[in-house]
Amino acid sequence: MNDREGAMLALLQLMSASSGPLGTRNAQRELAKRGRELSESSVSRLLREMDARGWTVPVGTKGRTLAGEGRRRAAEAVLTHRASDSLQHAVRDTKDLLDLLRARSAVESAVAGDAARAPEEGRLRGLRDLCDQHVRVVGSAPMIEQPGLRFHRAVVEMSSNRILKVAAEMMLAPHLDRVEAVLDTVLATRRDEENVVAEHQAVLDRIERRDPAGAEEAMRAHFEAMIAAVETSIVGGNEVLVQRLLDWVPDGDQSTKSVRQY
């Protein structure tokens, strides 16, 4: 999920907890308390987009309240947040890491297939940009920005299947970034990183061709390669290292949660 979508979900949750209409200035102040520093004009633009999506309804000069679709979206966000919060504590060892990857493979392969049915050109451009960025930063310090993880989240955003999106967002929530950091370390050889870039490009190619079956297969092949890399690392004697990384990287790092919480 990108910052813009996350901010809108945060606004939905603020409105769901509010006893009356929420105005732009109050919304800006409440977002800042949650680590989202946005200008008043930026918040106003987000609110107008939420109106256009049918999530919110203006109430004169008082602010906005939730429409039916907005209430549903807010409930989904709460469900995803709670589920991912529980899931982060479930990934404690290498077996859990492999189980998470297998679960993600099943869900995200279906998501990729759904995304390929009628992709919007704007979102396709975003995927291309992420692939290009990934190529540029392989083997360099900016890899800490996790362009690969952003690619997966962008594919999820393209899906129109709400149930699949909830399941995928649960497994890709910021709470689990610590697990992704461990996975990046396991795949940290230059060869594995370049393979990941090529696999993401294969997924993008199938989505661009409007090929659901091909996109689903390309995403499944990508996860099979990642699972194989983790299994090889474990067999090669690095299971203790992976376990130490899982133990060392803190659950729900506070600095990350303060910025991304919604």
N, C-alpha and C positions, 0 to 999 in steps of 0.2 A: 504494500500500500504506500502511495506517495504521500508527501507532507500535505498536499492540498486536500486529498481525500480524507486523510487523517484529521485535518482541522475541521472539515465539514462534519465528520462523525462526532468530533468533540463538541461541536455546536449543537448537534442533535441531542446529545446526552445532557448538555446544559439546559436545553429547552424542556427535555422530558422531566428534569428535576425542578424546573421553575414553576412557581405557583401562578404566574401570569406571563404576559408577553415579554420577550427578551429583546432589549434594544441593542444597537450596535456598540455603544460605549461600554455598557455592562458586559456584553459578550467579550469585547476586547480585554477588559480587566480580568474576567474569569479565565480566559484562555492563558493570559500571562501567568496567573497563579499556577497553572498546570504546565508551565514551561514552554508555552507557544507564544513567542513575542511577535505579534503582527500589528501593522499599522491599522488605524481605524478605517482607512480607505480599503485596505486589503480585506478586512472583516466584512465591510459593506459589500464588496464584490462577491465574496463567498456566499453571503446571505442571498444576494440576488440570483446567483446560480442555483442555490437550493430552492428558491421560489420557482425558477424555470423547470427544475426537475420534479416539481410537485411535492417536495418534502416539507415545505413551510408555507405559511399563509401570513401576509402582512396584516397587522391590526392597526390601521391608521398610523399615527405618529408614535404609538406606544412600543412598537417592535414587531416581533413575529411569534407565532405559535406553531406547533407541529400539525401537519396534515396527517391523514391516515398512513400514507406511504412513509412519512418521516418517522412516525411512531414505530412502524415495522422495522425500518432501518436501524433505529436506536436500539430496539430490542435485540436485533441480530448482533449489533456491535457489543452489547453487554454479554451476550451468550458467547461470542468469539473470545472476548477478553477473559472471561472466567474459565473457559475451556483451555485456552492456551496457558493461563496461569497455572492450572493444574498439570498440564502436559509438561511444562518446563521442569517440574520437580520429578517427573517420571523418567527423564533421560539421565541415568546415573552411571551407566557403564557402556562398554562397546556393544553389547547385545542390544541395549536400548537404542543406541545410535543407529544400528543396522535396522532395527524394527521401525524406527521413525522414517528412515529412508525408504523402506519397502511400502510403508503406508503412504508416504508422499508420492511414490511412484504410481500407485493405483489411482490416487485422486488427481494428481497433476497431469497424468497422461490423458485422463478423460477431460480435464480442463483445457488442455492444448487442442484436443480434437474439437471441443465446443468453440474455442476461440477462432478456429479456422473456418467456421461456417459462414460468417459474415463480418470479417474484421474491418474496423474503421481505419481509413487511411491515416488519420492523426495518430492513432495508437500504433499502427505499423511503423510510422516514422520514429516513434519513441523507442520501439524495439530495435530498429536499425541503429539508432544513436547509442543505445546501451551496448549492442554488440561491438560497434566501432570503439567505444570507450574501453570495453574489456580488452580488445586487442592492444590498445595503446598502453595499458597499465600492467599487463602480464609481467610478473617478475619484478615489479617496482613497488615502492612504498604506497602509492595510491590504491593498491589492492585492498587496503584496510577499509576503503569505501564500499567494498563488497558489490561490485557491479553485477556479478553473477546472481546474487540474491535479489537484486533489484530487477533483473531480467525475469526471474520466476514470478515475482510479485506483479510485474507488468503484464505477463501472460494471464494471470488470474484476473486482473482488471478487465481483460478483453472478453471474458466468458459472460454469457447471458444466463447461465444456469445458476440460480441463486443458491441452491443447496450445495452444489459443488464449490461455489465461491466461499460459503461459510466454512466448509470443511477445510479448504485450502488455506484460507486466511487464518484459521486456528493453528495450522501447522507452520505458517510463515509469519506469525505474529512477532513483534519486536521482543517479546519475552524469551523467544528461542534464538535470538541472535548469538548468544553464547555458544549454542550448539553449532551454529553455522561457522563460527570462528574456529572451532575445533576441527570441523570438516575441512575448512580452507587450509588448515595446517597439515592435515593428512594428505591433501592434494597439492602440497606446496612445491613439488618438483616442477620445473619449467615444462616438462613434457605433459604432466597431468593438467596443468593450467591451460596449456595450448589446446589440449584435447577438449577441455570443457568449452572453450571458445568455439571450437569447430562443431561441437554437439549443439550448442545454443544456436549457431548459425543454421544448422540443419532443421531445427524446430522452426526458426523464423522463415526459412525457405518454404516449408510446407504450409505454414499459416498464410504466407503471401500468395501461394498458389490456390488457396481455398480448398485444401486437401485435408479434411478432418482425419481420415484414417492414417495418412502419412504423418500428420502432426502428432497424433497420438503415439504412433510407433516410434517416431524420432525422440519424443520425450521419454518414452519407456526405455529406449536404448541408452539415453543419457543417464538415467538413474541406474540402470544395470551396470554401466561403466563405473559410476561412483561407488556403488555397493561393492563391486569387484576390487576397487582400489582400497577401500577400507578393509575388506577381508584379506587382501594381500598384505597390507600393513600389519594386521594382527598376526598372520601366519609368519611374517618376517621378523617377529619378535618385538614389534612396537606396541603391543597391546598395553603394556605398562605405561608407556608414554601417553597413549591416547587416554587411558584412565586418569593419569595425573592431570592432563589438560582439562578433562571434564570436571575433576575435583577442584582444580585451581581457578578456572574461569568462574567468577561469582554468579550465582543465580540472580537474574533480574537486576543487573548492575544499575545502581541508583542513578548514575549520571545519564545512562541511556533512557531509563524510564521517565526521568524528569523531562526529557526533550520530546519523547515520542508517546507518552501516555495519552490515551483518548478514551 
